[in-house]
Amino acid sequence: MGRVDRAREAFRICGGPFSFRAFEAILRDAGYGLVKPAGRTGGSRRRYVHRESGHIIMLHEPHDDVMQPGMVRRLRRELMERGVL
């Protein structure tokens, strides 16, 4: 089992904080790419677009690399609906 597979499994059962870098690896492996925000005012907002379907995931990148439980639950539900997890 590879690193991304372990991260995906950990995200699937995670109920609390989760590493943002590990989540990014899961998205890249699933076919999502980062879209750079227009202008200088993008701040910590991040948009990931699936290359084939065009599905967009919008979120705020945490400054301490720790995603809070509410964000984890929302993204897990969204990715499970799309069949990524």
C-alpha distance (Angstrom), angle and dihedral (degrees) to the residues before:
residue distance angle dihedral
M1 . . .
G2 3.80 . .
R3 3.77 129.9 .
V4 3.81 94.0 -99.8
D5 3.80 91.5 48.2
R6 3.81 90.4 52.4
A7 3.82 90.4 47.8
R8 3.82 90.9 49.2
E9 3.82 91.3 50.8
A10 3.82 91.6 46.6
F11 3.83 90.5 49.8
R12 3.80 91.0 48.6
I13 3.83 92.5 57.8
C14 3.82 99.1 29.5
G15 3.77 116.2 121.2
G16 3.77 98.9 174.9
P17 3.78 140.3 30.1
F18 3.81 119.3 -14.2
S19 3.81 133.7 -170.4
F20 3.81 113.9 -98.7
R21 3.83 91.9 -149.1
A22 3.82 90.7 55.5
F23 3.81 89.4 48.8
E24 3.81 90.3 52.0
A25 3.81 89.4 52.9
I26 3.81 89.6 52.9
L27 3.81 90.8 51.2
R28 3.82 93.5 47.8
D29 3.79 90.8 49.7
A30 3.82 90.3 49.9
G31 3.82 92.2 54.6
Y32 3.80 101.4 -96.4
G33 3.78 121.3 137.2
L34 3.79 130.9 -162.3
V35 3.79 116.2 -109.3
K36 3.78 113.5 -152.6
P37 3.81 113.9 -126.5
A38 3.79 116.0 -113.2
G39 3.77 115.8 -107.9
R40 3.78 129.8 -3.8
T41 3.79 95.9 -65.6
G42 3.81 98.4 76.0
G43 3.79 92.3 102.2
S44 3.79 112.8 168.7
R45 3.79 95.9 -21.8
R46 3.80 113.0 120.5
R47 3.79 130.9 -167.4
Y48 3.79 122.3 -164.7
V49 3.80 120.0 -169.3
H50 3.79 125.8 -164.3
R51 3.80 108.1 -124.7
E52 3.79 96.6 -138.3
S53 3.80 106.9 30.6
G54 3.81 99.7 30.2
H55 3.82 91.3 -130.7
I56 3.82 110.1 161.9
I57 3.80 126.4 -146.3
M58 3.79 114.0 -166.8
L59 3.78 122.0 -169.3
H60 3.77 145.5 142.9
E61 3.81 116.7 -102.8
P62 3.80 107.8 -129.0
H63 3.80 114.2 -126.3
D64 3.79 93.4 -137.7
D65 3.86 94.8 47.1
V66 3.82 91.5 -115.0
M67 3.81 119.1 119.1
Q68 3.79 112.6 -148.9
P69 3.83 121.2 -123.6
G70 3.81 94.6 -105.7
M71 3.79 92.2 54.8
V72 3.82 90.8 45.7
R73 3.82 91.6 52.9
R74 3.82 93.3 47.3
L75 3.79 94.3 48.3
R76 3.80 93.6 43.0
R77 3.82 90.4 53.2
E78 3.82 91.2 47.5
L79 3.81 94.0 48.2
M80 3.80 93.1 45.3
E81 3.81 90.0 52.8
R82 3.82 88.5 53.0
G83 3.81 92.9 47.8
V84 3.81 95.4 -116.4
L85 3.83 94.7 121.6
